Amino acid sequence: MPLPAPLTEAQVYHGCPVERLDFVTTDDLKDLERPCGQDRVLRALEFGASVQAGGFNLFVLGPSGAGKHELVERFLSQHAARQPEPPDWCHVYNFRFSDRPKAIRLPAGEGRQFKKDLSDLAEELRTAIPATFESEEYQARLQELQEEMTKRQHQGLSDIQEEANRNNIAMITTPAGFTFAPMRKGEVIDPEEYKNFSDEEKQLIESKVEDLQKKLQQTIQQIPRLRKEVRERIHALNEEMVQLTLGGPIGELREKWLHLSHVVDYLDAVREDVVEHAEAFQDSDNGPPVGLLARYRANLLVDNADTVGAPVIYEDLPNHQHLAGQIEHRAHQGNLYTDFTLIRGGSMHRANGGYLIIDARRVLTQPMAWESLKRILFSGEIRIESLEHLYGLVSTVSLQPEPIPVSVKVVLLGDRMLYYLLSHYDPDFLDLFKVEADFEDDLDRNDDCYELYSRMIATMARALKMRPLERDAVARLIEHASRLAADQRKLTAHDRVLRDILSEADHWAGQSGADTVEAEHIQQAINEREYRASRVREQSREQISRGVVMIATEGEEVAQVNGLSVLRLGASMFGQPTRITATARPGKGQVVDIEREAKLGGPIHSKAVMILSRFLASRYAGEGELSLSASLAFEQSYGGVEGDSASVAETCVLLSAIARIPLKQSFAVTGSMNQHGEVQAVGGVNEKIEGFFDVCREAGEVREQGVLMPASNVEHLMLRTDVRQAIVDDRFRIYPVSDINQAIELLTGLEAGEPDSNGEFPENSFNRKVAERLKQFAEASKKQDDNGKANNNSGSGDSG
């Protein structure tokens, strides 16, 4: 297999042709109405927002920083503007069951008027009814009733007194009540004189007195009945007067709301309740009780008077109360009380008839919020209950508002892992969220994309209210978008990073007094962002340059090679070389992964070492058994090692240890390898190459150093300017390798060698030297085994 040629500048960087950008500044470009490259998401949103079947709520999944929220809100706002406004909802007092407020549905915009009408009615009741009770007509009729009762009471007593007088018996009023005494000639008889009366006279008088006392008792017993009758007649009078007073205002309201039968029924219930509590309005000094008048008001829960189309609501704190609403309480003299006016709606109420956007991670981290959301979606109605009552944590009496039917599209925003976890572990999830809208991480970069991507950048710039960008600035940002996507044929779809760079570039343009953002400002923003995150990277480089961490960038060494790794800290990542060493001696075909034995290696790295072991056995052991005891180690690595990107370097260093052939330390190696020796793509190639370049530069002049990397990674390269210049000057070389033999030849300068039909490698080839050394290992192992058997047999004979 021929050796690959080192990559050229054009191969390691895909520049943006400025001539393809047909504008002077971004002010010449129109806004981009629909995001480019997100057709899959837009189709899913269009379907999910339009379908009426149950359970077709949406889960928008994609990486953070992709601009999911902005895109979804903008799309839904445009979609919802074409839909009808949903109704208003009020809670009113329930005159039959005071702890169960009734819900009243009203056409959009009429809830506000209904609330005002009831408020005006309550104020009118406050003044009109007391005025009615103070009117001359009412007072005259009331006095007439009272005089009639007094007359009827006096009439009964007068009749008894007249009868007593006719029978010469006086009815005397005493502090204890009424009593009777005989009289003669209009004068009460003296008790001494009464003793002289005959028995017959006494008996006649006492009989009559007894009869009068019975009649008097009957008359007195009639007084409570008379009073009750008067009270009833007064109550009837009050009701009659209140009815006359209410006839005007409630009659007008009934006429006004005649198009809503349930509102008319409620107004009739108000009239009946006011009539029933007519006496409570008679206190002219203090007026009617506040609590009584509050019963006749409306609690406007949802007001869509200013809503255009269907509502689009984003709930930034999706806990149970903010989603389903709550019942507030007020403190009064150390006690808590509540009523229907203290019921507060949640975002589900406000989004009813429209769309509710929720961050999935936030709703899952709020206690019981996820269960509350699912219960609302399953039941199709919103019940306003506190969590304490919902789960039986308290037993105090509270309100139970009438549930409100809900028809809402819930749109969850989250990352892919969260979507897959919910799909797997929550049996209700896929029943409720049937529409998956998956964001693209990257966009295709081709000749047709430049205009759209430029318009996207222009749209961002205008949204940020920043200076317009020059054409070369847009070109530089497009190139950096490929770097962020780690692919020459892709552009990042992460809005957040691009917005941040634009904002910073605008700042630097302002600092320099420029009217537009130029390429140098974009580059300054990129450099400043990297510098702010470079403290750990610079400390790592310093450790290498001072020799604390040993990395060789020139010369040759046996069983030693420079591997390349990537460290990710927060939003930044950087590459750095790591010395990989190996040992080899006769053994039982075992390759010891020191990182795994020390529990520092991850499962993917362990798998790579196993593949390496099988590759050695397949290539060099033939039909026999591989006789090898080897070890691999990442020197001065004290953290975890994961991934298979070092397997090419590990294979080369192990073969060097076996064959005792030195490897060039001026090269660093990255790449994964399969069991057939083919080199496979890895991640972070830009950072790895730049990391080794920086180490070489700090160790002295960059001269004839380079990196071996997978050929399949070439289209992922978007290297820095200084690295590209070193490539142009032929001071730094990057070799794309596709087979382990190419890596061996570049690192050793020897021909790797291909086996012939007998499995023999060519003379003086690298693989021949490896095979011969392994053969020596096998012979040494066989000799050791034979000696061991002989000693065992000799020992057996002696013991016999």
JONOR-V713019 format. One record per helix or strand. SS is the DSSP state (A for helix, B for strand). FROM is the first residue (numbers start at 1). TO is the last residue. If there is no record, write none. Layout:
BEGIN
ss:SS from:FROM to:TO
ss:SS from:FROM to:TO
END
This chain:
BEGIN
ss:B from:6 to:6
ss:A from:9 to:12
ss:A from:18 to:20
ss:B from:25 to:25
ss:A from:26 to:28
ss:A from:39 to:50
ss:B from:56 to:56
ss:B from:58 to:61
ss:A from:68 to:80
ss:B from:88 to:92
ss:B from:102 to:106
ss:A from:110 to:133
ss:A from:136 to:166
ss:B from:169 to:174
ss:B from:177 to:184
ss:B from:187 to:188
ss:A from:191 to:195
ss:A from:199 to:256
ss:A from:261 to:276
ss:A from:278 to:281
ss:A from:290 to:294
ss:B from:298 to:302
ss:B from:312 to:315
ss:A from:320 to:324
ss:B from:326 to:327
ss:B from:330 to:332
ss:B from:335 to:337
ss:A from:340 to:342
ss:B from:343 to:344
ss:A from:347 to:351
ss:B from:355 to:359
ss:A from:360 to:365
ss:A from:369 to:379
ss:B from:381 to:382
ss:A from:387 to:390
ss:B from:404 to:405
ss:B from:409 to:414
ss:A from:416 to:425
ss:A from:429 to:432
ss:B from:433 to:433
ss:B from:435 to:438
ss:B from:442 to:444
ss:A from:449 to:463
ss:B from:469 to:470
ss:A from:471 to:485
ss:B from:490 to:492
ss:A from:495 to:511
ss:B from:517 to:517
ss:A from:519 to:532
ss:A from:535 to:545
ss:B from:556 to:558
ss:B from:560 to:569
ss:B from:572 to:585
ss:B from:590 to:593
ss:A from:594 to:597
ss:B from:601 to:601
ss:A from:603 to:621
ss:B from:629 to:634
ss:B from:641 to:641
ss:A from:647 to:659
ss:B from:662 to:664
ss:B from:667 to:669
ss:B from:672 to:673
ss:B from:678 to:680
ss:A from:685 to:699
ss:B from:705 to:710
ss:A from:711 to:716
ss:A from:721 to:728
ss:B from:732 to:737
ss:B from:739 to:739
ss:A from:740 to:748
ss:A from:766 to:799
END
